[in-house]
Amino acid sequence: MDGRLVSDLPPGESGGESNSAPAQTYTDIFYQFFPFYLSIGMSADEYWNQDCCLTEYYRAAHEIRQTRKNEELWLQGLYIYEALCDASPLLHAFAKRGTRPAPYPTEPYPRNQKEIAEREERDRRLRYEKKRADFLAMAARAKQKKKNDD
């Protein structure tokens, strides 16, 4: 102890109990957080009488809801921004007569890799079907022309 006497140590370091009252009791802390848990959907019975681990799950669910809402609002802002950008040629003061806005997207933005892959596969399939139809039409024209030449 580097030559210090036990009586010279501040309260708490001596290993003994201090005579001061705690700054805040557990009951005060529970009452302080009670409105928050009520606001995120936890019932009073669950908060006071059920398993204390429920508060952790309610907090985690609340965080997930906040994250999801934030992403939804961000996506909404993206759609509004794109709509304004698409309409901006019309808002130009010196826009030529007949100027048209850019077309609005025909489907929502993909949100994850699975949706991106599905969209790419669908687009690939549509391109294939279009090329196939063009080829069959060209073959039918060639066949008709050959038949007319004979």
C-alpha atoms as an extended CHARMM CRD file, in Angstrom:
* protein
*
       150  EXT
         1         1  MET       CA              0.0000000000        0.0000000000        0.0000000000  PROA      1               0.0000000000
         2         2  ASP       CA              2.9920000000        2.2670000000       -0.4170000000  PROA      2               0.0000000000
         3         3  GLY       CA              3.1870000000        3.3260000000        3.2220000000  PROA      3               0.0000000000
         4         4  ARG       CA             -0.3680000000        4.6610000000        3.4220000000  PROA      4               0.0000000000
         5         5  LEU       CA             -2.5700000000        3.7770000000        6.3110000000  PROA      5               0.0000000000
         6         6  VAL       CA             -5.9500000000        2.1800000000        5.7740000000  PROA      6               0.0000000000
         7         7  SER       CA             -7.5610000000        5.2260000000        7.3390000000  PROA      7               0.0000000000
         8         8  ASP       CA             -5.9130000000        7.4380000000        4.6690000000  PROA      8               0.0000000000
         9         9  LEU       CA             -7.6550000000        5.6360000000        1.7870000000  PROA      9               0.0000000000
        10        10  PRO       CA            -10.7950000000        7.1570000000        0.2170000000  PROA      10              0.0000000000
        11        11  PRO       CA            -14.0860000000        5.3290000000        0.8580000000  PROA      11              0.0000000000
        12        12  GLY       CA            -14.4850000000        2.2650000000       -1.3210000000  PROA      12              0.0000000000
        13        13  GLU       CA            -10.7590000000        1.4970000000       -1.6330000000  PROA      13              0.0000000000
        14        14  SER       CA            -10.4070000000        0.1750000000        1.8790000000  PROA      14              0.0000000000
        15        15  GLY       CA            -12.4600000000       -2.8940000000        1.1200000000  PROA      15              0.0000000000
        16        16  GLY       CA            -14.9440000000       -1.9040000000        3.7970000000  PROA      16              0.0000000000
        17        17  GLU       CA            -18.3690000000       -0.4800000000        3.2730000000  PROA      17              0.0000000000
        18        18  SER       CA            -18.8270000000        3.2370000000        2.8970000000  PROA      18              0.0000000000
        19        19  ASN       CA            -21.2630000000        5.1290000000        5.0410000000  PROA      19              0.0000000000
        20        20  SER       CA            -22.6540000000        7.2000000000        2.1470000000  PROA      20              0.0000000000
        21        21  ALA       CA            -26.0360000000        6.3790000000        0.6120000000  PROA      21              0.0000000000
        22        22  PRO       CA            -26.1270000000        5.3860000000       -3.0550000000  PROA      22              0.0000000000
        23        23  ALA       CA            -26.7600000000        8.2320000000       -5.4680000000  PROA      23              0.0000000000
        24        24  GLN       CA            -29.7220000000        6.4290000000       -7.0150000000  PROA      24              0.0000000000
        25        25  THR       CA            -31.5610000000        3.3080000000       -5.9360000000  PROA      25              0.0000000000
        26        26  TYR       CA            -32.4890000000        0.4450000000       -8.2380000000  PROA      26              0.0000000000
        27        27  THR       CA            -36.1550000000        1.2910000000       -7.7490000000  PROA      27              0.0000000000
        28        28  ASP       CA            -35.5130000000        4.8220000000       -8.9950000000  PROA      28              0.0000000000
        29        29  ILE       CA            -33.7230000000        3.4440000000      -12.0380000000  PROA      29              0.0000000000
        30        30  PHE       CA            -36.5770000000        1.0180000000      -12.7820000000  PROA      30              0.0000000000
        31        31  TYR       CA            -39.1190000000        3.8350000000      -12.5140000000  PROA      31              0.0000000000
        32        32  GLN       CA            -36.9320000000        6.0420000000      -14.7080000000  PROA      32              0.0000000000
        33        33  PHE       CA            -36.9180000000        3.5210000000      -17.5860000000  PROA      33              0.0000000000
        34        34  PHE       CA            -40.5200000000        2.3590000000      -17.1460000000  PROA      34              0.0000000000
        35        35  PRO       CA            -42.0490000000        4.9810000000      -19.5350000000  PROA      35              0.0000000000
        36        36  PHE       CA            -39.5910000000        4.0490000000      -22.2870000000  PROA      36              0.0000000000
        37        37  TYR       CA            -40.5380000000        0.3840000000      -22.1720000000  PROA      37              0.0000000000
        38        38  LEU       CA            -44.2200000000        1.2830000000      -22.1110000000  PROA      38              0.0000000000
        39        39  SER       CA            -43.6730000000        3.4440000000      -25.2060000000  PROA      39              0.0000000000
        40        40  ILE       CA            -42.1190000000        0.5790000000      -27.1760000000  PROA      40              0.0000000000
        41        41  GLY       CA            -44.9940000000       -1.7770000000      -26.4180000000  PROA      41              0.0000000000
        42        42  MET       CA            -44.0440000000       -3.6140000000      -23.2400000000  PROA      42              0.0000000000
        43        43  SER       CA            -46.9340000000       -3.9840000000      -20.8210000000  PROA      43              0.0000000000
        44        44  ALA       CA            -46.6070000000       -2.9590000000      -17.1870000000  PROA      44              0.0000000000
        45        45  ASP       CA            -47.1100000000       -6.5700000000      -16.1190000000  PROA      45              0.0000000000
        46        46  GLU       CA            -44.2690000000       -7.7400000000      -18.3610000000  PROA      46              0.0000000000
        47        47  TYR       CA            -41.9790000000       -4.9910000000      -17.0980000000  PROA      47              0.0000000000
        48        48  TRP       CA            -42.6090000000       -5.5000000000      -13.3920000000  PROA      48              0.0000000000
        49        49  ASN       CA            -43.5460000000       -9.1770000000      -13.0610000000  PROA      49              0.0000000000
        50        50  GLN       CA            -42.1030000000      -11.1670000000      -15.9740000000  PROA      50              0.0000000000
        51        51  ASP       CA            -38.5850000000      -12.2350000000      -16.8840000000  PROA      51              0.0000000000
        52        52  CYS       CA            -36.1390000000       -9.3340000000      -16.7700000000  PROA      52              0.0000000000
        53        53  CYS       CA            -34.5610000000      -10.4930000000      -20.0520000000  PROA      53              0.0000000000
        54        54  LEU       CA            -37.7050000000       -9.3340000000      -21.8620000000  PROA      54              0.0000000000
        55        55  THR       CA            -36.4430000000       -5.7610000000      -21.6310000000  PROA      55              0.0000000000
        56        56  GLU       CA            -33.4060000000       -6.7050000000      -23.7230000000  PROA      56              0.0000000000
        57        57  TYR       CA            -35.6240000000       -8.2700000000      -26.3880000000  PROA      57              0.0000000000
        58        58  TYR       CA            -37.9690000000       -5.2970000000      -26.4570000000  PROA      58              0.0000000000
        59        59  ARG       CA            -34.9730000000       -2.9520000000      -26.8150000000  PROA      59              0.0000000000
        60        60  ALA       CA            -33.5490000000       -5.0750000000      -29.6510000000  PROA      60              0.0000000000
        61        61  ALA       CA            -36.9380000000       -5.1540000000      -31.4020000000  PROA      61              0.0000000000
        62        62  HSD       CA            -37.1900000000       -1.3860000000      -30.9890000000  PROA      62              0.0000000000
        63        63  GLU       CA            -33.7610000000       -0.9280000000      -32.6040000000  PROA      63              0.0000000000
        64        64  ILE       CA            -34.7890000000       -3.1570000000      -35.5210000000  PROA      64              0.0000000000
        65        65  ARG       CA            -38.0070000000       -1.1620000000      -35.9970000000  PROA      65              0.0000000000
        66        66  GLN       CA            -36.0740000000        2.1110000000      -35.9490000000  PROA      66              0.0000000000
        67        67  THR       CA            -33.5440000000        0.8230000000      -38.4820000000  PROA      67              0.0000000000
        68        68  ARG       CA            -36.2930000000       -0.4680000000      -40.7740000000  PROA      68              0.0000000000
        69        69  LYS       CA            -38.2270000000        2.8090000000      -40.5440000000  PROA      69              0.0000000000
        70        70  ASN       CA            -35.0580000000        4.7750000000      -41.2820000000  PROA      70              0.0000000000
        71        71  GLU       CA            -34.4170000000        2.6590000000      -44.3830000000  PROA      71              0.0000000000
        72        72  GLU       CA            -38.0350000000        3.0660000000      -45.5360000000  PROA      72              0.0000000000
        73        73  LEU       CA            -37.8340000000        6.8330000000      -45.1450000000  PROA      73              0.0000000000
        74        74  TRP       CA            -34.5120000000        6.9000000000      -46.9720000000  PROA      74              0.0000000000
        75        75  LEU       CA            -36.0160000000        4.8770000000      -49.8280000000  PROA      75              0.0000000000
        76        76  GLN       CA            -39.0270000000        7.1990000000      -49.9320000000  PROA      76              0.0000000000
        77        77  GLY       CA            -36.6480000000       10.1630000000      -50.1880000000  PROA      77              0.0000000000
        78        78  LEU       CA            -34.8200000000        8.3930000000      -53.0160000000  PROA      78              0.0000000000
        79        79  TYR       CA            -38.0720000000        7.9290000000      -54.9240000000  PROA      79              0.0000000000
        80        80  ILE       CA            -39.0300000000       11.5820000000      -54.3940000000  PROA      80              0.0000000000
        81        81  TYR       CA            -35.5680000000       12.7140000000      -55.4620000000  PROA      81              0.0000000000
        82        82  GLU       CA            -35.7130000000       10.5920000000      -58.6180000000  PROA      82              0.0000000000
        83        83  ALA       CA            -39.2070000000       11.8610000000      -59.4290000000  PROA      83              0.0000000000
        84        84  LEU       CA            -38.0030000000       15.4540000000      -59.1090000000  PROA      84              0.0000000000
        85        85  CYS       CA            -34.9680000000       14.7210000000      -61.2660000000  PROA      85              0.0000000000
        86        86  ASP       CA            -37.1870000000       13.0580000000      -63.8710000000  PROA      86              0.0000000000
        87        87  ALA       CA            -39.5110000000       16.0770000000      -63.9180000000  PROA      87              0.0000000000
        88        88  SER       CA            -36.6970000000       18.6450000000      -63.8480000000  PROA      88              0.0000000000
        89        89  PRO       CA            -36.4540000000       19.0650000000      -67.6590000000  PROA      89              0.0000000000
        90        90  LEU       CA            -39.9640000000       20.5460000000      -67.5370000000  PROA      90              0.0000000000
        91        91  LEU       CA            -39.0000000000       22.9320000000      -64.7440000000  PROA      91              0.0000000000
        92        92  HSD       CA            -36.1310000000       24.4750000000      -66.7230000000  PROA      92              0.0000000000
        93        93  ALA       CA            -36.9540000000       28.0860000000      -67.6280000000  PROA      93              0.0000000000
        94        94  PHE       CA            -35.6330000000       27.7700000000      -71.1780000000  PROA      94              0.0000000000
        95        95  ALA       CA            -36.8960000000       24.2710000000      -71.9180000000  PROA      95              0.0000000000
        96        96  LYS       CA            -37.8260000000       23.7310000000      -75.5410000000  PROA      96              0.0000000000
        97        97  ARG       CA            -41.4190000000       23.1490000000      -76.5510000000  PROA      97              0.0000000000
        98        98  GLY       CA            -42.2670000000       19.4550000000      -76.4460000000  PROA      98              0.0000000000
        99        99  THR       CA            -39.7870000000       18.6250000000      -73.6920000000  PROA      99              0.0000000000
       100       100  ARG       CA            -40.9510000000       15.5600000000      -71.8250000000  PROA      100             0.0000000000
       101       101  PRO       CA            -40.0170000000       14.3080000000      -68.3620000000  PROA      101             0.0000000000
       102       102  ALA       CA            -37.9490000000       11.1750000000      -68.0060000000  PROA      102             0.0000000000
       103       103  PRO       CA            -40.1510000000        8.1180000000      -67.4600000000  PROA      103             0.0000000000
       104       104  TYR       CA            -40.7920000000        7.0600000000      -63.8900000000  PROA      104             0.0000000000
       105       105  PRO       CA            -39.4560000000        3.5820000000      -62.9980000000  PROA      105             0.0000000000
       106       106  THR       CA            -41.9070000000        0.8010000000      -63.7960000000  PROA      106             0.0000000000
       107       107  GLU       CA            -41.0330000000       -1.2260000000      -60.7050000000  PROA      107             0.0000000000
       108       108  PRO       CA            -39.5140000000       -0.6600000000      -57.2590000000  PROA      108             0.0000000000
       109       109  TYR       CA            -35.8000000000       -0.7210000000      -56.6220000000  PROA      109             0.0000000000
       110       110  PRO       CA            -34.3730000000       -4.1050000000      -55.6280000000  PROA      110             0.0000000000
       111       111  ARG       CA            -33.4920000000       -4.1610000000      -51.9210000000  PROA      111             0.0000000000
       112       112  ASN       CA            -31.1530000000       -7.1410000000      -51.6720000000  PROA      112             0.0000000000
       113       113  GLN       CA            -28.9940000000       -9.4970000000      -53.7380000000  PROA      113             0.0000000000
       114       114  LYS       CA            -31.8290000000      -11.9870000000      -54.1900000000  PROA      114             0.0000000000
       115       115  GLU       CA            -34.1030000000       -9.3520000000      -55.7320000000  PROA      115             0.0000000000
       116       116  ILE       CA            -31.2490000000       -8.0920000000      -57.9210000000  PROA      116             0.0000000000
       117       117  ALA       CA            -30.5920000000      -11.6280000000      -59.1800000000  PROA      117             0.0000000000
       118       118  GLU       CA            -34.3060000000      -12.2110000000      -59.8250000000  PROA      118             0.0000000000
       119       119  ARG       CA            -34.5710000000       -8.9560000000      -61.7820000000  PROA      119             0.0000000000
       120       120  GLU       CA            -31.4740000000       -9.7630000000      -63.8460000000  PROA      120             0.0000000000
       121       121  GLU       CA            -32.8290000000      -13.2450000000      -64.6070000000  PROA      121             0.0000000000
       122       122  ARG       CA            -36.2250000000      -11.8010000000      -65.5970000000  PROA      122             0.0000000000
       123       123  ASP       CA            -34.5500000000       -9.1780000000      -67.8160000000  PROA      123             0.0000000000
       124       124  ARG       CA            -32.3470000000      -11.8380000000      -69.4020000000  PROA      124             0.0000000000
       125       125  ARG       CA            -35.4010000000      -13.9960000000      -70.0620000000  PROA      125             0.0000000000
       126       126  LEU       CA            -37.2970000000      -11.0640000000      -71.6170000000  PROA      126             0.0000000000
       127       127  ARG       CA            -34.3540000000      -10.2170000000      -73.8810000000  PROA      127             0.0000000000
       128       128  TYR       CA            -34.1470000000      -13.8690000000      -74.9200000000  PROA      128             0.0000000000
       129       129  GLU       CA            -37.8720000000      -14.0170000000      -75.7170000000  PROA      129             0.0000000000
       130       130  LYS       CA            -37.6870000000      -10.7660000000      -77.7220000000  PROA      130             0.0000000000
       131       131  LYS       CA            -34.6790000000      -11.9560000000      -79.7400000000  PROA      131             0.0000000000
       132       132  ARG       CA            -36.3790000000      -15.3100000000      -80.2920000000  PROA      132             0.0000000000
       133       133  ALA       CA            -39.5440000000      -13.6030000000      -81.5350000000  PROA      133             0.0000000000
       134       134  ASP       CA            -37.4830000000      -11.3230000000      -83.8220000000  PROA      134             0.0000000000
       135       135  PHE       CA            -35.6010000000      -14.3170000000      -85.2130000000  PROA      135             0.0000000000
       136       136  LEU       CA            -38.8000000000      -16.2970000000      -85.8220000000  PROA      136             0.0000000000
       137       137  ALA       CA            -40.3760000000      -13.2710000000      -87.5530000000  PROA      137             0.0000000000
       138       138  MET       CA            -37.2680000000      -12.8640000000      -89.7300000000  PROA      138             0.0000000000
       139       139  ALA       CA            -37.3170000000      -16.5840000000      -90.5770000000  PROA      139             0.0000000000
       140       140  ALA       CA            -41.0180000000      -16.3770000000      -91.4690000000  PROA      140             0.0000000000
       141       141  ARG       CA            -40.3650000000      -13.3740000000      -93.7470000000  PROA      141             0.0000000000
       142       142  ALA       CA            -37.4650000000      -15.1780000000      -95.4070000000  PROA      142             0.0000000000
       143       143  LYS       CA            -39.6040000000      -18.2830000000      -95.8790000000  PROA      143             0.0000000000
       144       144  GLN       CA            -42.4550000000      -16.1830000000      -97.3380000000  PROA      144             0.0000000000
       145       145  LYS       CA            -40.0350000000      -14.3760000000      -99.6730000000  PROA      145             0.0000000000
       146       146  LYS       CA            -38.5760000000      -17.6790000000     -100.8540000000  PROA      146             0.0000000000
       147       147  LYS       CA            -42.0810000000      -19.0410000000     -101.4050000000  PROA      147             0.0000000000
       148       148  ASN       CA            -43.0320000000      -15.9160000000     -103.3980000000  PROA      148             0.0000000000
       149       149  ASP       CA            -39.8400000000      -16.1660000000     -105.5200000000  PROA      149             0.0000000000
       150       150  ASP       CA            -40.6250000000      -19.7930000000     -106.5060000000  PROA      150             0.0000000000
